[in-house]
Amino acid sequence: MLDCKGLLQSLSAYLDGEADEELVIEIEEHLRSCVKAQTMLRTFERTIVLHRVVQERGVPDDVRIRLHEALRRCIEGEE
């Protein structure tokens, strides 16, 4: 059974369409029942959109650091 930590480790493959069918099923089952995982997914999706918009400049280090910290807190249940 996939937990939030496993989801975070697999999220890139999932969003890129590279996850195998079994992993996709596990991720989607976890997403249906976990608000923290839903938040992580939305955060990743928004980050991807923002990065595409500012791709020529890249993601500023402070934004990347804040994103990683927010995801860490989410996984650890601090939010």
VOKE-467922 format. One record per residue: x, y, z of N, C-alpha, C, O in turn. Coordinates in pm, 1 decimal, padded with zeros to 6 digits, always signed. Last residue first. Layout:
N
(node (X, Y, Z), (X, Y, Z), (X, Y, Z), (X, Y, Z));
...
end
This chain:
79
(node (+00117.9, +02019.7, +00861.7), (+00019.1, +02114.2, +00807.8), (-00116.6, +02053.0, +00809.9), (-00213.6, +02116.5, +00768.6));
(node (+00274.1, +01818.0, +00953.3), (+00282.2, +01944.6, +01026.5), (+00180.9, +02046.5, +00975.6), (+00160.0, +02149.4, +01039.8));
(node (+00310.7, +01568.6, +00836.7), (+00185.8, +01599.4, +00906.6), (+00186.4, +01727.2, +00987.3), (+00107.1, +01742.6, +01080.2));
(node (+00517.8, +01509.1, +00676.8), (+00535.6, +01481.1, +00819.5), (+00413.2, +01518.4, +00902.0), (+00412.6, +01501.3, +01023.9));
(node (+00424.4, +01602.6, +00432.6), (+00448.0, +01458.9, +00451.1), (+00455.1, +01423.0, +00598.1), (+00404.6, +01318.8, +00639.7));
(node (+00420.6, +01878.8, +00487.0), (+00299.1, +01808.0, +00449.7), (+00313.5, +01659.0, +00474.3), (+00223.9, +01596.3, +00530.9));
(node (+00688.5, +01934.7, +00529.5), (+00592.4, +01953.8, +00638.4), (+00463.2, +01877.8, +00611.3), (+00404.0, +01819.8, +00702.2));
(node (+00785.6, +01877.6, +00271.5), (+00834.8, +01802.2, +00387.3), (+00736.7, +01812.8, +00503.2), (+00705.1, +01712.9, +00567.9));
(node (+00651.8, +02071.7, +00121.0), (+00625.1, +01930.4, +00096.3), (+00671.1, +01844.6, +00213.3), (+00603.0, +01749.0, +00250.5));
(node (+00770.3, +02300.8, +00229.9), (+00625.0, +02281.4, +00239.9), (+00588.6, +02134.9, +00218.2), (+00504.1, +02080.4, +00289.2));
(node (+01038.1, +02257.5, +00151.6), (+01003.1, +02265.0, +00294.5), (+00852.7, +02241.9, +00314.7), (+00812.9, +02170.9, +00407.1));
(node (+01016.1, +02270.1, -00126.8), (+01063.7, +02146.6, -00062.2), (+01026.4, +02144.9, +00085.9), (+00987.4, +02040.9, +00138.9));
(node (+00928.9, +02539.2, -00148.7), (+00847.2, +02427.9, -00197.6), (+00888.1, +02297.6, -00130.1), (+00802.9, +02223.3, -00081.6));
(node (+01147.4, +02680.6, -00047.5), (+01017.4, +02689.2, +00020.4), (+00926.0, +02575.8, -00022.1), (+00852.7, +02521.5, +00060.6));
(node (+01340.7, +02609.0, -00241.5), (+01361.2, +02573.8, -00100.7), (+01228.6, +02577.2, -00024.9), (+01200.1, +02486.7, +00053.5));
(node (+01227.6, +02723.3, -00471.9), (+01253.1, +02579.6, -00466.3), (+01268.1, +02532.8, -00321.4), (+01214.3, +02428.7, -00283.5));
(node (+01234.4, +02992.9, -00396.5), (+01105.9, +02928.3, -00425.4), (+01121.2, +02777.2, -00414.8), (+01036.8, +02710.3, -00355.2));
(node (+01508.5, +03038.9, -00374.0), (+01423.7, +03056.7, -00256.2), (+01287.3, +02990.8, -00275.5), (+01230.5, +02938.1, -00179.8));
(node (+01602.7, +02991.9, -00639.4), (+01640.8, +02902.8, -00529.5), (+01549.0, +02916.6, -00408.9), (+01514.4, +02816.1, -00346.9));
(node (+01360.2, +03023.4, -00903.1), (+01454.0, +03082.5, -00806.8), (+01480.0, +02987.5, -00689.7), (+01391.6, +02913.2, -00646.9));
(node (+01357.1, +02831.7, -01187.7), (+01289.5, +02852.2, -01060.3), (+01391.0, +02909.5, -00962.0), (+01496.6, +02850.0, -00940.3));
(node (+01430.4, +02996.2, -01504.5), (+01440.6, +02890.6, -01403.8), (+01364.0, +02925.9, -01277.9), (+01312.4, +03036.8, -01263.9));
(node (+01412.4, +03162.8, -01717.4), (+01481.9, +03214.2, -01599.5), (+01503.0, +03106.3, -01494.1), (+01584.9, +03123.3, -01403.8));
(node (+01274.4, +03016.4, -01903.1), (+01399.3, +03078.5, -01944.5), (+01479.0, +03134.1, -01826.5), (+01600.6, +03150.3, -01836.0));
(node (+01042.5, +02942.0, -01760.2), (+01145.8, +02843.9, -01793.1), (+01279.0, +02909.1, -01830.8), (+01385.0, +02859.5, -01792.6));
(node (+00816.5, +03050.4, -01654.6), (+00942.8, +03122.4, -01634.2), (+01063.2, +03035.4, -01669.8), (+01172.2, +03053.5, -01615.6));
(node (+00622.4, +02868.3, -01731.0), (+00602.7, +03010.4, -01760.5), (+00734.0, +03086.4, -01752.1), (+00760.0, +03176.0, -01832.4));
(node (+00718.2, +02630.9, -01628.2), (+00705.1, +02645.3, -01773.8), (+00691.7, +02791.3, -01812.9), (+00743.8, +02833.4, -01916.2));
(node (+00694.7, +02684.8, -01357.5), (+00827.3, +02665.4, -01416.2), (+00821.7, +02681.0, -01567.9), (+00912.3, +02738.7, -01628.0));
(node (+00419.1, +02693.9, -01326.0), (+00499.9, +02813.6, -01301.6), (+00636.8, +02801.5, -01366.3), (+00688.1, +02897.9, -01423.1));
(node (+00357.3, +02425.0, -01385.5), (+00301.9, +02534.4, -01466.2), (+00386.2, +02659.8, -01449.6), (+00421.0, +02724.9, -01548.2));
(node (+00497.8, +02296.5, -01179.0), (+00528.6, +02267.1, -01318.7), (+00479.2, +02378.8, -01408.7), (+00551.0, +02422.8, -01498.4));
(node (+00364.5, +02400.3, -00957.2), (+00506.5, +02426.9, -00975.4), (+00548.1, +02402.6, -01120.0), (+00625.3, +02480.0, -01176.5));
(node (+00113.2, +02289.3, -00990.1), (+00129.6, +02435.2, -00996.6), (+00274.9, +02472.9, -01020.7), (+00304.4, +02566.2, -01095.4));
(node (+00178.6, +02017.4, -00953.9), (+00119.2, +02063.7, -01079.8), (+00136.5, +02214.2, -01096.4), (+00170.6, +02261.3, -01204.9));
(node (+00275.0, +02021.0, -00687.7), (+00361.8, +01981.9, -00798.5), (+00307.8, +02033.9, -00930.6), (+00383.1, +02088.9, -01011.0));
(node (+00037.6, +02100.2, -00557.8), (+00158.8, +02180.7, -00546.8), (+00255.3, +02149.5, -00659.6), (+00311.4, +02240.4, -00720.7));
(node (-00135.1, +01887.2, -00617.7), (-00167.6, +02023.3, -00664.9), (-00044.0, +02112.2, -00661.8), (-00022.8, +02191.5, -00753.5));
(node (+00007.6, +01682.0, -00481.9), (-00015.1, +01675.6, -00626.1), (-00045.0, +01814.2, -00682.4), (+00013.1, +01854.3, -00783.3));
(node (-00006.6, +01770.4, -00214.4), (+00123.0, +01752.0, -00280.1), (+00107.2, +01753.5, -00431.4), (+00184.5, +01818.8, -00501.4));
(node (-00284.1, +01761.1, -00179.4), (-00213.2, +01888.6, -00169.0), (-00077.5, +01880.4, -00237.0), (-00037.7, +01972.2, -00308.8));
(node (-00325.3, +01489.7, -00197.2), (-00391.5, +01577.0, -00293.0), (-00322.3, +01713.2, -00296.3), (-00304.5, +01772.6, -00402.7));
(node (-00185.1, +01409.2, +00029.1), (-00137.7, +01367.9, -00103.3), (-00199.7, +01454.8, -00211.7), (-00132.3, +01489.7, -00308.6));
(node (-00349.0, +01520.4, +00227.7), (-00208.1, +01561.5, +00215.4), (-00153.3, +01526.7, +00078.0), (-00082.4, +01607.0, +00017.3));
(node (-00587.3, +01378.9, +00188.7), (-00584.4, +01522.9, +00161.0), (-00440.7, +01572.0, +00145.8), (-00413.0, +01656.1, +00060.4));
(node (-00654.0, +01074.4, +00061.7), (-00554.7, +01146.4, +00142.8), (-00545.9, +01292.9, +00101.0), (-00501.9, +01324.8, -00009.5));
(node (-00812.6, +00922.3, -00107.7), (-00842.6, +00919.1, +00035.4), (-00750.9, +01005.4, +00121.5), (-00768.2, +01009.5, +00243.4));
(node (-00731.0, +00949.1, -00369.6), (-00874.9, +00958.3, -00339.7), (-00901.6, +00974.4, -00189.5), (-01002.0, +01033.5, -00150.0));
(node (-00456.0, +00898.1, -00360.2), (-00503.3, +01035.3, -00380.0), (-00651.3, +01051.4, -00345.6), (-00692.2, +01157.0, -00297.3));
(node (-00452.8, +00619.2, -00342.4), (-00405.5, +00700.2, -00229.8), (-00457.3, +00843.5, -00240.2), (-00497.7, +00902.8, -00140.2));
(node (-00550.1, +00555.4, -00596.9), (-00622.5, +00510.9, -00477.3), (-00582.9, +00594.9, -00356.8), (-00668.1, +00636.7, -00278.4));
(node (-00346.5, +00666.9, -00752.7), (-00481.7, +00721.6, -00761.9), (-00569.5, +00676.7, -00645.5), (-00654.9, +00752.9, -00600.2));
(node (-00128.7, +00504.1, -00677.9), (-00124.9, +00649.4, -00656.8), (-00266.2, +00706.0, -00656.5), (-00301.3, +00784.8, -00568.6));
(node (-00217.0, +00249.5, -00762.1), (-00186.4, +00275.7, -00620.5), (-00188.4, +00425.3, -00590.1), (-00243.3, +00467.8, -00488.5));
(node (-00242.2, +00294.8, -01039.7), (-00359.2, +00254.3, -00960.7), (-00336.2, +00284.3, -00813.3), (-00424.4, +00338.0, -00746.2));
(node (+00024.9, +00352.8, -01101.8), (-00079.3, +00452.3, -01128.1), (-00203.0, +00421.6, -01044.0), (-00261.8, +00511.7, -00984.2));
(node (+00144.4, +00106.2, -01043.0), (+00178.0, +00224.6, -00964.3), (+00072.9, +00333.2, -00981.3), (+00035.9, +00398.9, -00884.0));
(node (+00028.8, -00051.7, -01245.8), (+00008.9, -00085.9, -01104.0), (+00037.2, +00034.2, -01014.5), (-00037.9, +00060.9, -00920.7));
(node (+00125.4, +00070.7, -01482.0), (-00017.8, +00067.0, -01451.8), (-00045.7, +00038.7, -01304.2), (-00134.8, +00099.7, -01245.0));
(node (+00420.9, +00274.3, -01421.5), (+00351.1, +00156.9, -01474.5), (+00207.7, +00154.1, -01421.5), (+00173.7, +00226.2, -01327.8));
(node (+00488.2, +00613.7, -01511.0), (+00460.1, +00513.4, -01407.1), (+00387.7, +00394.8, -01469.7), (+00304.4, +00411.3, -01558.8));
(node (+00511.1, +00813.3, -01694.5), (+00610.4, +00706.7, -01700.8), (+00587.3, +00597.1, -01597.1), (+00659.8, +00497.6, -01595.7));
(node (+00379.2, +01052.2, -01697.2), (+00320.4, +00941.1, -01770.6), (+00412.7, +00821.8, -01782.7), (+00395.1, +00738.0, -01871.2));
(node (+00467.7, +01253.2, -01540.0), (+00530.2, +01243.0, -01671.6), (+00472.5, +01129.6, -01756.2), (+00510.9, +01111.9, -01871.8));
(node (+00331.0, +01202.8, -01305.0), (+00296.6, +01322.8, -01381.2), (+00354.9, +01319.5, -01522.2), (+00297.0, +01377.3, -01614.2));
(node (+00463.3, +00963.1, -01228.7), (+00318.3, +00967.6, -01248.6), (+00279.8, +01085.6, -01338.0), (+00205.2, +01069.6, -01434.6));
(node (+00726.4, +01044.2, -01195.7), (+00695.7, +00942.5, -01297.5), (+00546.8, +00943.8, -01330.5), (+00508.2, +00927.6, -01446.3));
(node (+00682.2, +01225.5, -00981.8), (+00738.5, +01271.1, -01108.7), (+00706.6, +01173.4, -01221.3), (+00664.6, +01214.4, -01329.5));
(node (+00585.5, +01061.5, -00772.6), (+00502.1, +01164.7, -00833.2), (+00554.0, +01211.1, -00968.6), (+00475.1, +01233.4, -01060.4));
(node (+00726.2, +00883.8, -00622.5), (+00675.4, +00837.0, -00752.1), (+00602.4, +00944.6, -00831.4), (+00562.0, +00921.0, -00945.3));
(node (+00787.8, +01006.9, -00385.4), (+00897.9, +00949.2, -00462.7), (+00854.6, +00909.5, -00603.1), (+00937.8, +00902.2, -00693.5));
(node (+00530.6, +01070.1, -00298.4), (+00623.7, +01177.7, -00330.5), (+00737.7, +01125.4, -00416.8), (+00779.7, +01192.3, -00511.2));
(node (+00433.9, +00811.6, -00246.9), (+00371.8, +00895.6, -00349.6), (+00468.5, +01004.3, -00393.9), (+00486.0, +01027.7, -00513.5));
(node (+00593.8, +00736.7, -00033.9), (+00602.5, +00664.0, -00160.0), (+00543.2, +00743.2, -00275.1), (+00595.6, +00742.1, -00386.6));
(node (+00495.6, +00922.2, +00151.4), (+00637.1, +00922.8, +00116.2), (+00658.2, +00850.7, -00017.3), (+00732.0, +00898.7, -00103.3));
(node (+00224.9, +00848.5, +00171.9), (+00261.5, +00980.4, +00117.1), (+00408.2, +00985.0, +00074.9), (+00441.2, +01045.6, -00027.1));
(node (+00207.5, +00498.9, +00064.2), (+00186.5, +00606.7, +00160.8), (+00233.3, +00738.3, +00097.7), (+00276.6, +00739.5, -00017.6));
(node (+00060.9, +00215.2, -00088.0), (+00139.1, +00336.6, -00104.4), (+00105.2, +00436.8, +00005.2), (-00012.0, +00457.7, +00036.1));
(node (+00084.8, -00119.0, +00000.0), (+00000.0, +00000.0, +00000.0), (+00088.5, +00124.3, +00000.0), (+00180.9, +00135.2, +00080.6));
end
